[in-house]
Structure formats: C-alpha cells, structure tokens
Amino acid sequence: MAMQLLILLCIAAWGGQKLDAYFNLSRPYITILCLLLALAGFLIKLVHDISRME
C-alpha cells in the first residue's frame, strides 16, 4: 500500500509539473492541486478498504 501511495504521488507531481509548464505558471499551483487530489483520493480509498474489512 505504501508503494501505491508513492507511485501515485510521483505521477501526480510529474503531471502537475507538466501542466504548470504548459500553462506557464510562475508558481506550482496545479502541481499542489494534483498532489492534494491524489492524496485525498488515496485516503478515501484507504478508509473504504478498511471499513470493508470489518
């Protein structure tokens, strides 16, 4: 599960950086948004998986 989180965050950071460069943003707004969305999605999936185990 930790490896899934690591890969997800790496992909989100890479994609966010590419989008920031594409839109010529001076600050990494899209990168931060992608990382937060990926983390939120992972936490929702984690809670769902844990609640299903009980």
N, C-alpha and C positions, 0 to 999 in steps of 0.2 A: 504494500500500500504506500509506503514511503517513496518507492521508486516511481509509482504512478504520479504522485504529487510533484516530485522533482521534474519528471518529463513534462508534465502539464505546465508547470511554471516556466520551464525553459522555452517551450513552444509559445506560450503567451507573451513572454518577454521578447522573443525573436520577432513574432508577428507584430507586436506593438511598436517595436523599433522600426520595422519596415514601413508601417503605416505613418509613423511620425516623420520619417524621412520623405515619404511620398507626398505628404501634405505640408512639408517644410515648416514644421512646428519648432519653435525655439526651445520649448520645454517638453518633457516626455509625458504629455497628458494621456495620449492613447495607450502608451506602454503601462502606465499606472492603472488605467481603467481595465485593460486586458488582464493584468495580474490580479486585480481585485475581483473581477468577474470569475476568473478561473478558480481562485481560492474560495469564493462563495459557492460556486458550483460543486467543488470538491467537498466542502463541509456539508452541504445539503445531501450529497450522495452518501457521505460517511454516516450521517445521522440516520438516513433512510436504511442503510445496510445494517447498522447496529440495532435499530428498532425492530427490524425483521428477524434478527437472531433471537430476540427474547420471546 
